[in-house]
């Protein structure tokens, strides 16, 4: 630089955008997340010396290419030396054969482009030349994003071409060293931009922009629930990749033509299509998309290399009936309004509007759309043909990024994705769906956006198939199957209780006698006979007798209140009630029969047909109003045939009767076991309620297959098991949560099914890989068709939430004496034109298809929680609470605009601390998803059917208060951390449970806090550790548990700041060396 150049201070502040990237680098210094590589294949007579000089000239021209960002007094500063050498090492691959040469080229490009940068020491520009032959080279330039942006690359390419041409001219003229003359100091520098950003005028503009953004983002969804292949981890990974997809020239032309007709830009057309696709995949009515803008709002900035780019959140409201053309107008107006307020750096927007950050998700938006116009001139060096070389993308800053580039003759798209969330095929599928939707929108822009196609023909065929397997080949009534077993093995035990054994012969005989008396009273197909008996041998006899009589049985639980029994009997109007000698109070006028009847010698009625009723079960469902579900014989026969085959039931097996008589699971327990010739073992009520006693009883009775309701099986899985666990444990009736990582002593099968689909609609094993996560509900069983549909009864894409509709042989006839309700819940089958009268049952349950064609259960449609405009999934909160070692079980409910968590402690004598629970959820869940109140329960209330009784929760339990220490004094470790905090925050007004960010701390402070703590505690700390443990108490616990010592400190330096810098970069250098060795 010339001697009369204006002097600038040695250290300068960072711009807001640079502060953000510096913080991200601190979190992952070894990552290539923010590398900006440029690789170009050059064909022709290259002059390496001229190219090397042109590359070096880039750093001379642009101050930011000489920059580094050292720590000074615990905070990063910008340092720009007067000069910086930029070597151009040459890697010669000319001796390698062709296939090996291209592989070596890819490795060399990756090494140059992706090796870590050291922001504290620099340089942040790396160059290399790969020689493939005398007339073929590849030039690789790699920058850290903190010193360049996309606009800067255009400037770099232009200057490189000009300086290379000038160097060639100087070489031809023989004018001594190439381009040796110094460049004049530019009148305007990136540091001027940073200074202007901090000016009072800029502060006024930012205040106005903040007011705009506060209003624009009020009530906007805080996260995008895209269907992922894997759940979100606690800490987001930066591992990523990109899936390319070509854009046909005619499609690019049609996008341009539609943009001109609608008076929008092509960028708006492509962005709107992206928004529609995100909405369709997530099921959200609004999406927020990040869009990068140049940030060069002043003419003087346009020629500068540096980080000016800013991210704008674009909020798109997706009205289903709005046409694509109407959406274009909305997106255009929204983006233009946002563009007017781009002065507010995104980092400051986040700090003001999203004070609570999650380590698992990007704030404000998780999907980004980028558009690049490549129709202008690209890098071209004099006398050389230049073409881009793809650089491997192995990082992702956002969950999903759609990048579209339009050149003069071709267009290309890429789907960038986080590899910890999406599989490669899922990313490819996103590109395919985008093109399909865009093609349709361009062809018919007046189409409502909800009708634009997303599914491909093959996927649509799969989804419309109902995913069902054929029903059982036999429709033989189950009582005939039991009769056959009685004839084959009359002495075998059919039912065993604590004080009674009933053989198959005795069961058949007693049922025949009762059936004859029922026939005498008028029992026949179409009639209904109630059975009001507790679990036991008499219950099985009575239900079998009703089926033999040709009538359908109506099971009633004698433990139910008399009022409920009376209401059911009044609506059902059964022919008779079969009960025991100590029957509950029944309404007057009912014909009452006992189980044991003498032989009256009357013949039994004719066999019922498969379409006749087998049983009616009253269920309250989610509405609380009892309704009688009518199930036909063919549906029951289908259930029995599937169960016997799927679980290999045979004579000698021992099964259980655990479910209450009025619960449809009792149907599932009784009839497959008896049809297979197995023994039904019936425990007493006290044993059923105690997991340890139940486990011992199952082992003692040598039970091979049993059903256990969901809440009980979760406790049973954790119980101590003696030798001789069942072969198979079936569960269902409620949402099954994670079971912990350990192996179970039995095969656990999760089942789902409303009573309206004959007990079981889907079924699947819970393998060890699903422990600790929400298990799926398996695949549809034979005879069941399953469809996941949107509000317009259209199939939703795989992975997208929708309502489950069920059809097939297993479908109930409807509701007894309730034609209006039947018509409301059983709708005409929209995908079965060849089956007149076919219907689907609208379950009201939210599910989604997984890629392996199993179903995830997401909850009841009518139990979705909504708080201050935010949609809340209670199961996510409940799982996060269960992850605390002090919590055995948890349920979350919403009342009076506040969330309450009901907890069952693992140790009632030592319940979890409220503050610890709050810290457990901080970093995992946003603030609005964290409970306002915690209440302790001895056990969760259950309905008689074994489901969690959510209606009984309000008012239950004891409020959990924050537990205070016996001494208010902080521990010595907490005191040392507090001293560091006080130095960073400038005050001492905080306690050990206060959040660093709530006290005025911000991300840039963490680097200084880390340095001071590392020095104070003599141990290595990462910024991410501080971010994940934002209270003194949490950090102290983490440090106590981890006990990670610091590496040996370097020798003391004369300059204390230099010593701190070396300590802070030692780990980075080791990681960078490892990275280089791997390559």
N, C-alpha and C positions, 0 to 999 in steps of 0.2 A: 504494500500500500504506500502511496506517496506520503512524504513527510508532512505535507501541509493538510492532510486529511483531518476532518474534524474529529476530535477525541471523544470517545464515549466511555462511560464508567466500565470498569473491569467486569462487574457483575450487574445484571439487570433482572427485573422480575419476569416471571413467566406469564404468558397470556392465559386466559381462563381455559382454553382448549388444551394448551400444553400442560397445565396443572392436572387436568383430568387424565391425560395419557401418562404423565409421570407417576401418578398414583397407581394406575393400572400396572405399570411396569414394576412398581414396588411390590405389588401383589404377586406377580409372576415374572420375575426378571429373566427366567430362562425361556419364556414363551416368544413365539414369533407372531403373536396376535396382531401386532401393529407394525409389521414390516410391509414396505411398499416396494416390491421387486419389479424390475423392468428387464426382460431378456429379449434380445433381438438377434435373429440369424442374419448374417451379412455374407452375401455371395459376390465375389469379385476380387480385384487386386487391392487388398487392404494394406495400409501403411501403419503398422503398430505404433511407431514412434509418434506419428501425428495424432493417432487416436489417444494415446496416453497423455499427450499434452492437452488435448481437448477436454479429456476427463478431468485432469488437474485444474484446468481453467474454470470448470464449474464451481469448485470450491472458492476460487478467487473471486468469481462474479457474485456469488450469493452467500451472504454472511451466515445464513442458517445452515448451510452445508458444512460449516466449520464449527458449529455449536456443540457444546456439551452442557450438562445440567448437574453440576456438583451440589452437594449439601453444604450449606453455610448457616451456622447457628441453628441447625436442626431443620432447615427448610431448603427446598431446591431453589437454585438461582440459575440464570442463563449466563454462560460465559462464551464469548466469541473471540478466539485468538486471531492475531493479525494474519497468520498463515497456517496452512494445514496441508501436509503432503498426502496425496491420494495416489497410491501406487496402482498399477494395472498388471498384476501377475498373470502370466500366461500358462495355461494348462494344455499340454500338447497331447492330443489323442490320435494323431495321424497314423501311428503304428498299429492301432487296434483294428480288427476286422469289423465290418459294418454293423452286425447286430450288437456286438460288445461295445462298439463306439457310441451307439445311441444310448445304451444303458449307462455308460460312463458319463456321457453328456448330462443325462438327467440327474445323476448323482452330483456332478460338479455344479450344476445350476442350483440344486437344492442346497448344497453346502454354502454357496455364495449368498443365496437369497434368504435362507432361513436360520443361519447361525445367529446366536443371540448378540444383541448390542448391549454395550455398557453405557447407559445414559449419563452416568456420573463422569466418565472419563472420555467418552467418544473414541474414535470418530463415529458419526452416525450415517456416513456414506461409505459403502463398500463397493469396489469394482473388481471385475475379473474378465479375462478374455480366454475363451476355449477355442483352441485351434483344431479344426476337424480335417483340414486339407489346405493346400496352397491357396485355394480360392474360396474357402468356406470357414467362417469363424462365427462364434456366438459371443456377443457382448452382454454381460450381466451387470446391472447396476442395482444395488439394494439400499434402501433408505429406511430409517425409522420414521414412522408417521408423525412423530413430534416435530419434525423439521420440514415435512413436505405434505401436500395433499394432491388430489387428482389433478387439479388445475396446474399445480407446480410441475407435474410431469410433462405437460405440454411445453412449458417454458424450458425445462431441462432439455427436451429433445430438440427444440429449436436452437438453443444456444450451442448444444453439442454439435449439431450439423454445421452451424456457421463457423465455429472454432476449428472443427476438423477441416473444413474447406480452406480456412485461412492458414492453417498449419501446412496443408499440402502446397498452397501457393508459396509460403515462405521457404519450404524445402526446395521447391523447383527454382526459386530465385537465389538459393544459397545464401540466405540472409542471416547466417549464424544460428544461435539457439532459437527454437521455434516458439513464437508468441512470448518472447521474454519481456516485452514492455509491460509495465504495471498498468492495471486498470484503474480508472478514476473512481474515487469513492462515490457511491450513488447518493443522490440527494435525499432519497427516501429509503428507509430500512425497515425490516420487520419489527425492530424495537420501537420504531415510531408508531407502528400499529398498536403494539402493546401499551405504549404510553397513552395513545388516544383512547384506548379501551378503558383506561383508568381515569379518564378526565371527568370533570363535573358534568359536561354536556352529555357524555356517554352514560353517566349515572342517571341523568334525567330520562334519557331514552329507555334505559333498562327498567326504570320504575314504571314507565308507561307500558312497556312490553310485558312486565310481570303481571300488571293488572289485566292485560288482555289474556295472557295464558291462564291466569287463575280462573277467569270466567270460561274460557274455551274448554278447559280440561275438567271443570267441575262436574262430578258425577260420571266421568268417563271410566270405562273399565280399566282396572289397573293391571290386568294381565290377560294374555291371550291363551285360551285353553285349547291349543291345537292337539289333535290326536297324536300322541307320541308312542314310540315303540317301547320306551323304557321310562319309568317315573322320574320326575325331577329329583336330582340328588340335593343334599343339603347345601353343597357348594357347587356352583356351576363349573363345568369343565370348559376349557377353551379348545379342546380337541374338536376338529371339524374337517369338513371336506366340501366339495362342490360337485354337483351333478349337472353337466351341460345338456342343453337341448336346443336343436336348431330351429330357427324361425324362418319359415318359407318366405321367399321374396314377395309373393303375391299377398301374403298375410301382412307383411310390413307395409305394402302399398295400400291395402284396404284400411289399415290403421291410420295412415296419413290422410286418406280421403275422408274417413269419418271425422277425424279431428278438424279438417277444414270445413266440413258441412256444419258441425256443431260449434264452430268458433272456439275450439279449445286446442291445446297442443297434443302431439302424439304422446308426450309424457303423461298427460292427464288420462288419456284413453287406457294406457297400459297400467297406470296406478289404480284406476277404478276397477279394472278386471282383477287385479291382485287383491283389492279390498273385498270384492264379492266372493272370491275363492276363500279367503281367510274366514269370512263370515259363514260360508256354507260348511267349511270344515270344522269350525269351532262351535257352530250353533249360536254365535253371539249376534245380537242385533246392531252392535256397534263395534268397530275396531279402531285401534290407534296404531298408525304405521309411522316409523321413522323414515324421514327423507333427508338426505344430505343436500345442503346448499353451499355455494362457494364461499359465502361470508365476506366476499370482497365488495363491500358497499361503496368504497371510494375508488375513484379512477386511479389514484396513485398506487393502490394496492395490486392492480391487475398484473403488473410486471414483476411482482415479487415472488420468490420461492419461500414458502413457509406454510404453517398450519393455520389456515383461515377457515376451513370448512366448519360448518355448524350443522347440528341435527335438529330438524323441525318435526315435532309430532303433528301428524295430520289425522284428525278425527273424522271418521267416515260413518255416517248413520245409514243403516241399510234397511230401508222400508221394503218389505217383501214385494209389494205391488208396484213399487217405483220401477220405471223402465230403465234400461241401461243408459239411454239418451238423457233421461232426467238425472240420473246419478252423475253423469259427466259434468253437468252444470254445477251440481253441489260440490263435487271434488275440486273443480276449477276454482270456485269462489272460496272454498275453505283454504285451499293452498295459497291463493293470492293474498288472503287476509293474513295467514300465518307468515307469509314471506315479508309482509310489511313490518313484522315484529321479530325479525331474525337477529336483531341486535343483542338479544338476551342470550348469552352463552348457555348451551344446554346444561353444563355442569351447575350453573347458578339456578337454572330452572328446577333442576332436581333437588338442590339443597333447600330451595324455598317451598316447593310443592310436595316433595316426597322425602320428609325428614327421616323416615324409617326405611332403611335399605335392606333388601333380602340378598343373601349371598347366592341364592339359587336362580334368580331371575334379574334381567335388566330392568331398571326402573322406567316407567311411563309406557314403553313399548318393547316388544320382544321380536317384532318382525320389521325388516327394513326393505325399502324398495329403492334401487339405484338405477338411473338411466344415463346412458353414455352415448353421445353422438360422435361417432368416429368417421363422419363423412369428410372431415377436414384432413389436411396433410398429416401423415404419421412420420415417425423417425425415418429419415432417409439421408445417408451419408454419400457424399460426392463419389460417383463412380461405382457405387455398390447397390445391389438389390437387397432390400431389407424386408423381413417378415417376422412377426412376433413368435416367440417360443413360449408355450404354456409353462407356467411355474406351478408346481404341486401346491395345492392349498390344503394345509393340515390344521388350520385353526378356524374358529368361528367366534365372532364377537357377539352375535345375536343367535337366537334360536333358529330363525329362518330368514334368509336374505334372498330376495329375488333381484337379480342383476340382468338388465337387458341392454345390449349394445347394438346400435344401428350404424352400419358402415355405408359407404357409397353404393355397394352392390350386394351386400349380405347383412344378415342380422343373426345374433346369437344370444341365447339366454343361459343363465346358470342359476341353480338353486344351491345356495350355500346353507349349511346346516350344522348344528351341534351334533357331534357323533355320539355323545352320551344320551341323546334323546331320540335320534332318528337313525334308522337303518338306511343303507345306501338305496335300496329299492324304494323306500318311502319317499326319499328326496326325488328320485326319478319320476315317481308317480305324481308328485306335486307339479313338476314341469309338464307332464302329459295332461294333467287336469287343467292347468293354466291355459295351455294352447287350445284345449277343447272348448273351454268356456269363452276364451277370447274370440275364437273363430265364430262361435254362435252369436256372440254379441255384435261382432262386426257385420255379420250377415243380416241380423235382424235387431237393430238397436232399440226398437220399440217393444221388445220382449221384456216382461217383468223380470227383475233380476232373480227372483226365487225360481223361475222356470228355466234359467240358463243351465245347460247340461254340465255336469261335473263328472259323472260316471262314464266309464268306457263300456262298450257293449258286453264284454266278458264279465266285468265286475257287476254290471247291472243284472245280467242273467243269474249270476251266483246269488246276489242279494234277493232277487225275485223268486228264487227257487224255494225259499222258505227254509233252506238248509236242513230240511228234515229227511230222516231216513224212513223207508217204508214201514207201515204199521205191522204189527205181529200178524203172521199168516193165519192164525186161528182166532175165531171169535167165540169160542166155547165158553159158556158161562162158568164163573169160578166155582160155584157150588158143585157143579158136575166134576170139576177137577178134584175137589176135596172128597167127593164120594168115591172117586176112583182110588185115591190114596187109602181111604178107609177099607176098601175091598182088598187092596194089595197088602196093607200092613195094619190090620185091626188092633194089634197089641202095642204098636208104637205109640209113644207119648205125643199127644198133640198139644196140650197146654199143661204147664206146670206152674203152680204158685207156691207160696211158702207152706201151705197146708193141704194142697190138693194136686193130684195128677189125673189128667183126663186123657184116655187113649183115643185114637182115631175111631175105633169101633164105638166107644161110648159117646163120643161127640156126635157121630152120625146118627146114632139111635135116638139120643135126646133131642137132636134138632128135628128129626122126622116127626117125633111125637108133637112137639110144639108147632111145627109147620102144619100138621093135620088140624089142630085146633084153630089155627089162624085161617086156614081154608074154610073151616066150618063157620067162621065169623065173616067170611066174605073176601078174604085175601085173594088177590089175583093180580096179574100185570096191570099197572096203572094205579094200584092202590098204594097207600103209604102206611107203614107200621113203625111207630116210635119204639126205640129201645133205650130205656133209662136205667143203666146199670154201670157200676164202676168197672175199672179194668179187672179182668179175671176170666175164669173159665165160663161163667154164666153169660158174660157179654158175648163171647165167641159163639156159644150155643145159640143164643137168641138171634144174632145177626145172620148166622148160617140158616136158621129156621125160616127167617123172613124171606131170604133169597129162595129157599126151597119152595115156599108157598107161592112164588111168582110175584110177590109184592116187592116194593123197595123199602129199605130200612132207613130210619131217621135216627141217628145216634144223638142222645142227650146226656150231658154230664150231670149226674145227680148232685154234684157239688155246686152247681150253679144256683144262684138265688131263685126262690120260687117265682118271683116276678118275671124273670127271664124265661123260665120254663113255660110259664103260662102264656107269655107273649108268642113264643115259638109254636106252641101247640094250637093256639088260637088261629094263627095264620096258616099253619101246615094242614090242619084238619085231618090227622091220621085216623085210620080205621080203629086202631087199638094202641095201647101202650104196654110194652112188655117190661116188667120191672121185677125187683126182688121183694122179699117179705118186708124189708125195712125200707120201703121206697120213700122218696121225699114227698112233700105235700104236692098233690096234683090238683088241677082244677076239677070241680065237680062235673060229672057228665062224661068223663073219659072212660072208655072201656079198658080195664086194667087186667092184664094176664101176667101170671108168674112164669118163670122159665120152665120149671119141671111140671109136665102134664102127663096124665096117664095115656096109655095107648087107646085111641078112640076108634082105630080101625078104618078111618076115612082115607080114601085115596088122595094123593097130592094133586095139585093143579097141574095143568100142562106147562111145559117148560116156557119160560119167557124167551122172547126173541132178542137178538143183539141190540135192537133199537129200543127195547123197553128199559125203564128205569131200574137201576140197581140200588142206588142210595141217594139220599138228599142230606147235605150237611149245611147247617146254618153257620155263617161266618159274618163277623162284623166288618172285616176289612178295614180300610182307612177311614170310612165314613162314620163308623160307630153304630150304624143301623143294621140289625140282623137281616140277612137275606138267605134264602134257601137255594143252594146250588144243586141242580139236578144232573146226576151223572148216569149215563146209560151203561148197559152191560158190556157193549163192545169197547167202550173206553176203559172200563175196569179190566177187561180181559187183556187189552193192549198193555196196560201197566204191569199186570202180573207176568205176562209172557216176557216182556223186556227185562224185568227185574230178575226173574229166575235165570235167564240166560246171561245177563250182564254180570251177575254176582255169583254165578255157578252154584245156586242153591240145590241141595240134594237131601235125600233122607239121611239122617244123622247130624245134619246141621242144627245148631241151636240159635234161635233168633230171640228178639225181645219184644215185649209190648210195654213201652214206656209212655207213649203219648196218651193224653187225656182222651176219653171216648169221643168228645165232640170235636176233636182236632182231626183234620183229614189225614194226618200222618198215621193215625191208627189204622186207616184203610190199607195204607202201604205196608204197615208192619204185619197185619193179620193175614191177608190173602196170598201174597207170594209165598210166605212161609208154609202155610197149610197146603197150597197147591203143589209145593215141592216135597211135601212129606217131612218137613222139619218140625222141630219142637219149639213152641212159643214159651219163653221163660218170662214170668211176670214178677217184677220186684215190688216190694211194698212201697208205699208213698214216701216214707222217711228215707229210704235208700236212694230214691230218685233225686232227692234234693241235696244230697251230700256227695260231692265228687269222689272223695277218697273211698267212702263206703261203696259207692256205685262201682268204682274200679275193682275193688276187692270182690264184690258180688259177681261181676262179669267173669272174673277169673275163676271164682269158686264154681260157678255154674258151667264153665267151659263154653261160654257163648262164642260163637264163630262170627256172627253178623248181627249188628244192632243199629238202631236209630236213636240219636241223641239230639234234642233241640239245640240250636246254635249257641245261645248263651251258656248252656250247660256244657257243651262240648269244649268251649274255650277254657273253661275251668278244669274240665276233665283232662284235657291235654297236658295241663301243668301239674296234675296230681301224680303222686308216686304210684307206680304200677308194679303189682306183683307179677310173677311169671304167669304166662298163659293169657295174654291180652287177646282180644278178638282179632280175627283175620281182617274184618272190614268194619269200620264205623261210618255210618251214614249220618249226615247232618243236614239241616235245612230249617226254614221257618223264619229266619232273620238274617241280617247281613253278617257274614263271617269275617272277622278281622284277622290281622296277622297273628300267628301262633308262636312266634319266636323262631330262632334259627335251628333249634335242635331237631333230631330225628324223632319221629313218633313210633311207639311200639305197635302201631296198627296202620293199615291203609285207610286214610281219611278221604271220604268222597263228599264233596260239597254239592248240594242239590238246590234247585230253585223251582218253584211252581206254585201258581195260585190254585185255589180249590177249583176254579173254573177250567183248569186244564188237567184234571185228574191227578192231583197231588204233585207230580213231578213233570216239569216241562223241559228242564235241562239238567245235566249231571256231568260231573268231571272230578277226577282225583286231584287232591291238593298235594303236590310233590314238594320236596324240600326247597326247591328253587322259589316257591311261592310263600314260604314261611317268612314272616317279617313284613310281608306286603299284603295288600288286599287280594285274596284269591279270587279267581274268576268263578263263574257259576257253570262252567262246562259247556257242552254242546247240546243241542236239542235231542231229546230221546226219540226213538222210533215212534211214528204216529203223531209227532208234533211238528208243526210248521211255525217258524219264528221269523218275524220281520221287524226291523228297526226302522221306524218311519218318522217323518217330520209332521208338522201340523197339517200339511196338505196331503198326508198319506202317501208321500213319496219316500222311497228308500234313501237313507242317508249313507254317505261314504263310510267305508271301513274305518273304525277309530273315532267316528263322530257320534256324539250322544244323540239319542232319539228315544221315542217311546216304543216299548215292546208290544207287539201284537202277536197273538198266538192263534193258530188254527190247527186243522187236522182231526184225526180220529179221536184224539184225547179231549176234544173240546166239549164242554158241558152243553146240555140242551138249553139252558138258560136259568132264570130264577123262578122259583115256585110262586105262582099266583102274582108275578110282578112283570107283566108284559112291557110296561113303559121302561122299567129299568133294564130289562133284557134288550130292548131295542136300542137303548142308549149305550150299553157296554158291549153288545155283540153287533158289530157292524158288517155290512155286506163286504164280501171278500173282493178287493179290487184287482187281484192278480189271478183270478181263477174263472175265466169266462166259460170254460168247458164244464163247470160244476155249478149248475143253477142252485141257488139257495145257500151256497157256501158262505161261511161267516168267519170273521176274525174277532177275537176277544181283545178289547183294549185294556191292557193291564194297569195303566197308570204308573208303570215302573220305567225309570230311565236306565238304559243300558247302552252298550256300544259293542260292536263286533271287534274282536282282536284279529290280527293278521292270521292266526292259526285257526280261525273260525270258531273260537270259543267266545263266550259273552262275559263282559264285565258288568257287574251290577253297580249302578251309581246312586240309587236311592229312589224314593217315591217322588213322583212329579208334584204331588200336593204337599210334600214335606220339604221342598227346597226352601232354604232360608234366604231372606233378602233383608239386608240391613243398610239403611241409608243409601239405597240404590245399588248396593253391591250384592251380587249373587254369591252365596256362601255354600260350600259343600261341607256339611257337618262331619262327614266321615274323615275328611282330611284333618280337621281339628282333633277329632277323637283319636286318630292314629298317632298324631304328634304327642298327645297326652299319654297314651299308652306306652310310648317309647321311654317315658320317665320310669326309672327303676322302682319308684315308690308308688306307682299307680298300677293296680291290677285290672281295672276296667273303667271306662269313661263313656258318658253320653253328653251331648251338647244340645241345648234347647234355646230357643229365642223367645223372649217375652218382654214387652214394654221397651222395644228398641234396644235391648241389651242381651248379650250372650251369657248364659250360665252353664258352667261345666259341672256335672254330677259325677263324682269320683268314688270308686271303691279302692281304698288304699291297700297296698300289698301287705302292709303290717299295720293293723288298726291301732297298735300302741305307739307307732311312730309315723304319723301321716306326713306326706310331703309338705314342704314349706311353700307357701303361696309365691314368694319371690322366686324360688327355684323353678316353680312351674312357669312363671312368667318368662324367666330366662330360657327355659326349655323351648318355648314357642318363639321367642325373639330370634330373628334370623331365619326362622323356618316359615313363619306366617306373617302377613302384614298386620298392622295394628287393629284394623277393623275385624280381623278373624280371631283375635285373642279374647278369651272370655273376660267379662267384667266382674263376674262373681264365680267362686268355687264353693261347692257344697259337698260334704262327705256323707257317704251312705255305707251301711253295712253290706248291702247288695243292691243291685239294680232291680227295680220292681218288674215283675214279669206278668204277662197275661196267663190265663189258664192254658193257652196253647204254647207257652214257652217263649213268646216274643217279648222284647223290651216294651214295657207299658209306658210309652212316652206321655200319655195323658195324665198319668199319676205322678209325674215328676215335680210339677210346681209345688213349692212349699216343703218338699222333702229334704231331709239331711240337715247337717249342722254347717253353718258358714265357716269356711276356712280362712282364718286371718293370718297375716304375716307373722311368722314366729320370730320373736326377738331373742337374741343371745342372752345367756345368763349375765354376761358382762357386755356393756355397750362399747368396750374398747375393741378397736380393730386388731387383728393379728399383726405380728411384726411384718410379715410379708405384705399384708394389705397396707400397712403404714408406709412402706417403702414405695409401693405403687402409687399411693395417694400423693406422696411428695412429688413424684414425676408428673402426675396429672396437674397438680397445683401450679407447677412451673409452666406447663404447656397452656393451661386454661387462664392463668392469671388470677385465680381466686381459689378459695378453699370451701366454698359453699356447697358441699356435696357429701353424700354418704357412700358407703360401700355398695349399695344397691342401685345407685343412680347411673343412668346411661350416659356414656361419654358424649354422645351426639346430642342428647337433650340438654347438656350443660354448656353448649356453645362450641363443642369440638367439631372438627370436620376432617375430611379424608387427608388433606395435606398435613395436618398436625401429626398424623399417625407415624410418619417417617421419623420426626423428631422424638416422639414418645418412644418409638422402638429403639432408637439409638441410645436414649438415656436409660431405658430399662435394661438394655443389653449390657451397658456399662455398669449400672447400679447392681444388677443381679448376677453379672458374669455368666450369662447364658445367651444362646442364640434365640432370637425371636423373629417371627415373620409378621409382616403387616396384616396378613390374612388372619393370623391368630388374634390380633387385637380387634380386628373387625368382627370376628365371630364371638368374642367375649368382651362386650362393651361395658361391663361393670367391673368394679374393682374385685368384688366377691367372686364373680365368675372367672375372671382372669387368674386370681389367686388359686382357686380350686384347680383350674387347668394346669397351672405351673406346678402345683404340689403333686398332682397325679402324674404329670409327664416326667418331671425331674430330668429335663434335657440339659446337660451342661454345655457351656459355650466352648467353641474351639479355642485353642491357644491363641491369645491375642498377639498381634505383631509387636515388635519392639517399639518403644515410645519414640515419637518423632518430635522434632523441634516445634512443628506446627500442630497444635491439638486438633484443628479442623481436618488436617491431612490424615491424622491418625484415625479419626472417626470415619473418614471417607474410606480408608483402606479396610477398616473393619466391616463397613457396610457393603463393600464390593468383593470381599474375599469369597463369599459363597457363590456369587455370580460367576467369578472367574473359574471356579471349580466346575460349575455346571456347564459353562461354555466349553471348557476343555473336554468334558465328557461328551458333549454334543458333537464336537469335532471328531472325537475318536469313533463315535457311532457312525458318522458319515464316511 
